[in-house]
């Protein structure tokens, strides 16, 4: 069923933008490939680094494009953080986009003495008061959990600070290292693999980002599959870590 070079692979982590779709349209053959995985009972998760939408919203978008739209198939940094907090039975102070709050349903919030402070990208909603409150809580003993570590991103009006800059400030001020739950942190991939009930060596990550997706997954013990769609560039083929498999697109995954 799977590509012959994926012998021993029993489960898959599938990147979204650039791998399954680009510019709002499915990549040719992607929908059929994913549906064939479901029909063959090959376990998989859709993995995304988005911190601006909850799993339900991501699933809804996939459904409109023709992909399976079960919310349980989505693995994202907010979901990863929420899973960790539930396992610990921890309370939390949240500094995240409002759209991702549904992923934290049922987790007790505590804005005075929380077990953890979760930081996401608040964009222009960052204020000194919010950042200083996070500093006070972490300095007093709360764990610092970061949904990502991106330093900045491109907007219509130019470059804009992302969550990584605020995480760096809190680490410097508190002397504590943040627990990062988004790609390319190993915890992200290991937690997604755990949901499949498999070992890392039995799972392949399929993505268009050679470093953040593929090589980061390989360093965590997964098989790395790079597709020549999305942000792929020929220069991605060179690097200290040889990529396990390169495909023209995800449509070749099951040929």
Secondary structure, DSSP 8 states (H G I E B T S, - for coil): ---GGGTT--EEEEE-BTTTEETTEE-TTHHHHHHHHHHTT-EEEEEE---SS-HHHHHHHHHHHTS---GGGEEEHHHHHHHHHHHHT--EEEES-GGGGGGGTTS-B-SSS-SEEEE---GGG--HHHHHHHHHHHHTT-EEEES----EEEETTEEEE-HHHHHHHHHHHH----EE-STTSHHHHHHHHHHHTS-GGGEEEEES-IIIIIIHHHHTT-EEEEESSTT--GGGG-SSS--SEEESSGGGTT-
